[in-house]
Amino acid sequence: MLIDIRARILYNNIMEDFNKSFNKIKEKIESLYPNFKVEPHNGGIRISGEAEDYNDILTAGNLAVDKVNSRGVINDVVLKNHEYKPMRLPEVKDNSLEGAKPDVLIIGGGIVGTAIMRELSRFNLDILLIEKEYDLATAQSSRNDGMIHAGIDLKPTSKKLHYNMRGNALYDTLSKELDVPIRRVGQYVLFTGRLQKLIYPFIKSRSRKNKTSIKFLSKEKIRAKFPSTKLNYGGIFCYKAGIVSPYLMTVRLAESAVINGAKLSLNTACLEIENNGESVVSVLTNRGRIFPKVLINASGVWSDKIAEQAGDRFFTIHPRRGTEAVLDKKAGVVTNSVIGRFAFTGKSHTKGGGIIRTIDENILLGPTATESPDREDEDTRREELQVLFKKHGEVTPLLDPRQVITYFAGTRAASYEEEFIVERSPVIKNLIQSAGIQSPGVTAAPAIAEDIAKFTLQALNLEKSAVLKDNFVANLTTPPRVNELSLEERDALIKQNPDYGIIICRCEEISKGEIIDAINSPIPCHTLDGLKRRIRTGMGRCQGGFCAPLITKIIAEQTGVSILEVEKKGGGKILFEKTK
């Protein structure tokens, strides 16, 4: 009885604080936007109505943030006269998953979803991951800069920092186990003004709180390191920063999970979730209805929509598009590390990205950050690329737009709280959410997976009785990379299999044998873009201009289909029959 009274008093106090905060927020928003409706909803604050300007929607959402008293912001204000792009859906429809009853169903095949999949594959569980796209890592997990973040710019009390630092520490082991190379190159952050060095004591204090190592660099040291820079004011060096191929890591995490018994279904979209107010009952897909014991929401920019269907939406994803440019390897003389700019950004959520020497020796510029009403806005804009060169031209004049070999854009899954959501739902007992995962999501993914696995075992009532597999295979055995072998090693390999002596992709020096290995890997790959993410065919200077026809032919031969049926990516064929 005493416990019940204390719980009631605590609940009443929480609600009193929430109501006071809510009333202030409601008054502020409705004074600016009288046509918006503000109301409490599911422990958070819901805004609804219509707006002429998308910036008004964003402003109202930001005004509704209360990290202390509210679960989150549910922003349902719609933009007038804007035709929202619907979710991309696969063309395939069948009943291959009808009636499936996995212990765990994961929605989302990005780096977080596949890291969760691998972590759970350590246990004797029936695990299924569904991904609506034709391959893994097609969205945020391939459309980012591939940094392993040092954590200097994160708030000491944030979930982002917690998961970033734990994830950073896990990458050395992951790299060895999954045979995915990383490099601890560190990060240079250049001051952009003379007076910024005066706040170095504050930066040093932040580094101690965040448990990350930095050192001060005088303007003389900056000049010695970057002789041509216009930003000759000094800076800092962050030791723990590194680089990785985010899409290769995503694929390897999934391959490891599949080898250890987990199941993967690509071209599989969540269309509808049935819940009874207490639990998720079923998930309808284009391949049948699934009945999971536990549902894990790792669906990126669609995670708030999935949460709503599952019965516990308390946040909103407002997509933030980022554009990046990839330069030829000849531009690698610019840096062998990561260069960023120190700037007071106010309410901005970017410093314009950085200059990064990627794990594959290209130079990458970006990303930018532009708010977009559409969740899969992957269009590139000339003006955004121009911004990148103008901004980073101050760091070094060695950057030349003529060295750009490709460019891309992607959307980040930002919530209004700008914080990671990693939790077991207090409303729907078998729902676990990993949402709002933007930068530094690549770094944080393995650490997020550890906690999601714990929540999953709790939801399955296996927290104390879960059985680890005796035969869990931690280390992946991966096929040879010809361009990394000595002449003697190549000679021995070619004698075993002559296909490794036939170079198909000349820019990246990828052999026919490697292409065949990737096509027939634990997660078979039958598209040109899928092969790019695994072995980098078509990622060199010519961007597939020479090798694409040869690769198309190899895919057709290995899969037994007509060359006319080979796809660049899901739903996109390379060749088309002539129309009459």
JOMOWO-V784233 format. One record per backbone hydrogen bond with DSSP energy under -1.0 kcal/mol. CO is the residue of the C=O (numbers start at 1). NH is the residue of the N-H. E is the energy in kcal/mol with one decimal. If there is no record, write none. Layout:
BEGIN
CO,NH,E + CO,NH,E
END
This chain:
BEGIN
1,5,-2.1 + 2,6,-2.4 + 3,7,-2.5 + 4,8,-2.2 + 5,9,-2.5 + 6,10,-2.6 + 7,11,-2.4 + 8,12,-2.5 + 9,13,-2.2 + 10,14,-2.3 + 11,15,-2.6 + 12,16,-2.1 + 13,17,-2.3 + 14,18,-2.5 + 15,19,-2.7 + 16,20,-2.1 + 17,21,-2.3 + 18,22,-3.3 + 19,23,-2.4 + 20,24,-1.6 + 21,25,-2.3 + 22,26,-3.2 + 23,27,-2.2 + 24,28,-2.1 + 25,29,-2.6 + 26,30,-2.6 + 27,31,-1.5 + 28,32,-1.1 + 29,33,-3.0 + 33,36,-2.1 + 37,48,-2.1 + 39,46,-3.4 + 41,44,-2.5 + 43,71,-2.9 + 44,41,-2.1 + 45,74,-2.9 + 46,39,-2.4 + 47,76,-3.5 + 48,37,-2.7 + 49,78,-2.4 + 51,80,-3.0 + 53,56,-1.1 + 54,58,-2.0 + 55,59,-2.5 + 56,60,-2.3 + 57,61,-2.1 + 58,62,-2.4 + 59,63,-2.3 + 60,64,-1.2 + 62,65,-1.1 + 66,70,-1.8 + 72,45,-2.4 + 74,47,-2.6 + 78,51,-2.2 + 79,82,-1.3 + 82,84,-1.1 + 95,98,-1.3 + 97,100,-2.1 + 100,291,-3.4 + 102,293,-1.8 + 103,294,-1.3 + 104,128,-2.4 + 105,296,-3.0 + 106,130,-2.7 + 107,298,-1.9 + 109,137,-2.0 + 110,114,-2.5 + 111,115,-1.6 + 112,116,-2.3 + 113,117,-2.2 + 114,118,-2.3 + 115,119,-2.3 + 116,120,-2.6 + 117,121,-1.3 + 119,122,-1.1 + 120,123,-2.0 + 122,469,-3.3 + 123,125,-2.2 + 126,103,-1.2 + 126,104,-2.1 + 127,263,-2.5 + 128,106,-2.8 + 129,265,-2.6 + 130,108,-2.7 + 131,268,-2.6 + 133,267,-2.7 + 139,142,-2.0 + 139,143,-1.5 + 146,244,-2.3 + 148,242,-2.2 + 155,158,-1.9 + 158,162,-1.8 + 159,163,-2.8 + 160,164,-2.3 + 161,165,-2.8 + 162,166,-1.7 + 163,167,-2.5 + 164,168,-2.9 + 165,169,-1.7 + 166,170,-1.2 + 170,174,-2.3 + 171,175,-2.7 + 172,176,-1.5 + 173,177,-2.7 + 174,178,-2.8 + 175,180,-1.4 + 177,476,-3.2 + 183,185,-1.6 + 183,243,-1.8 + 187,238,-3.0 + 188,340,-3.6 + 189,236,-2.3 + 190,342,-3.4 + 195,198,-1.6 + 196,199,-1.6 + 197,200,-1.4 + 199,203,-2.0 + 200,204,-3.0 + 201,205,-2.2 + 202,206,-2.4 + 203,207,-2.3 + 204,208,-1.9 + 205,209,-2.2 + 206,210,-2.5 + 207,212,-2.4 + 213,239,-2.1 + 215,237,-2.1 + 217,235,-2.3 + 218,222,-2.2 + 219,223,-2.4 + 220,224,-2.1 + 221,225,-2.1 + 222,226,-3.4 + 226,229,-1.7 + 230,232,-1.3 + 231,233,-1.2 + 234,191,-2.5 + 235,217,-3.1 + 236,189,-2.8 + 237,215,-1.5 + 238,187,-1.9 + 241,186,-2.3 + 242,148,-2.9 + 243,183,-1.7 + 245,249,-2.3 + 246,250,-1.9 + 247,251,-2.2 + 248,252,-2.7 + 249,253,-2.4 + 250,254,-1.8 + 251,255,-2.7 + 252,256,-2.5 + 253,257,-1.9 + 254,258,-2.7 + 255,259,-2.6 + 256,260,-1.4 + 257,262,-2.5 + 258,261,-1.9 + 263,129,-2.3 + 265,131,-2.1 + 272,284,-3.3 + 274,281,-3.5 + 274,282,-1.4 + 278,429,-2.4 + 279,276,-2.1 + 282,274,-2.7 + 283,290,-3.0 + 284,271,-3.1 + 284,272,-1.5 + 285,288,-1.3 + 286,94,-1.6 + 287,97,-3.0 + 288,285,-1.8 + 289,99,-2.5 + 290,283,-2.8 + 294,105,-2.6 + 295,432,-2.6 + 296,107,-2.6 + 297,434,-2.9 + 299,302,-1.9 + 300,303,-2.0 + 302,306,-2.1 + 303,307,-2.3 + 304,308,-2.0 + 305,309,-2.0 + 306,310,-2.2 + 307,312,-2.6 + 319,372,-2.4 + 320,412,-2.6 + 321,370,-2.6 + 322,410,-1.9 + 323,368,-1.1 + 324,408,-2.2 + 325,365,-2.7 + 326,405,-2.7 + 326,406,-1.4 + 328,331,-2.1 + 329,332,-2.0 + 331,334,-2.1 + 337,357,-2.2 + 338,188,-3.3 + 339,355,-2.6 + 340,190,-2.8 + 345,348,-2.5 + 354,366,-1.8 + 355,339,-2.8 + 356,364,-2.8 + 358,361,-2.0 + 362,358,-2.6 + 363,327,-3.4 + 364,356,-2.5 + 365,325,-2.0 + 366,354,-1.9 + 370,321,-2.9 + 376,378,-1.3 + 381,385,-1.6 + 382,386,-2.2 + 383,387,-1.8 + 384,388,-1.7 + 385,389,-1.9 + 386,390,-2.3 + 387,391,-2.7 + 388,392,-2.5 + 389,393,-1.3 + 391,394,-1.0 + 392,396,-2.0 + 394,230,-2.6 + 400,403,-2.6 + 401,404,-1.6 + 403,328,-2.7 + 406,326,-2.8 + 408,324,-2.8 + 410,322,-3.0 + 412,320,-1.4 + 412,414,-1.5 + 414,318,-2.8 + 415,418,-1.3 + 421,435,-2.4 + 423,433,-3.0 + 428,431,-2.0 + 430,295,-2.9 + 431,425,-2.6 + 432,297,-3.1 + 433,423,-2.1 + 435,421,-2.8 + 436,438,-1.1 + 438,441,-1.1 + 440,444,-2.3 + 441,445,-1.8 + 444,448,-2.5 + 445,449,-2.4 + 446,450,-1.1 + 447,451,-1.5 + 448,452,-2.6 + 449,453,-2.2 + 450,454,-1.6 + 451,455,-2.5 + 452,456,-2.2 + 453,457,-2.1 + 454,458,-2.0 + 455,459,-2.4 + 456,460,-1.7 + 457,462,-3.5 + 458,461,-1.5 + 462,466,-2.0 + 467,124,-1.8 + 481,484,-1.9 + 482,485,-1.8 + 486,490,-2.6 + 487,491,-2.3 + 488,492,-2.0 + 489,493,-2.2 + 490,494,-2.9 + 491,495,-1.7 + 492,496,-1.2 + 493,497,-2.3 + 497,500,-1.9 + 498,501,-2.0 + 499,502,-1.2 + 499,513,-1.6 + 502,512,-2.5 + 505,509,-1.1 + 505,510,-1.9 + 510,504,-2.4 + 510,505,-1.9 + 511,515,-1.7 + 512,516,-2.4 + 513,517,-2.2 + 514,518,-2.2 + 515,519,-2.3 + 516,520,-1.8 + 518,521,-1.3 + 527,531,-1.8 + 528,532,-1.6 + 529,533,-1.5 + 531,535,-3.2 + 532,536,-1.5 + 536,539,-1.7 + 540,543,-1.2 + 542,545,-1.4 + 544,548,-2.0 + 547,551,-2.7 + 548,552,-2.7 + 549,553,-1.9 + 550,554,-1.9 + 551,555,-2.7 + 552,556,-2.2 + 553,557,-2.3 + 554,558,-2.5 + 555,559,-2.1 + 556,560,-1.5 + 556,561,-1.0 + 562,565,-2.0 + 566,574,-2.6 + 567,528,-1.7 + 568,529,-2.9 + 569,572,-2.8 + 572,568,-3.6
END
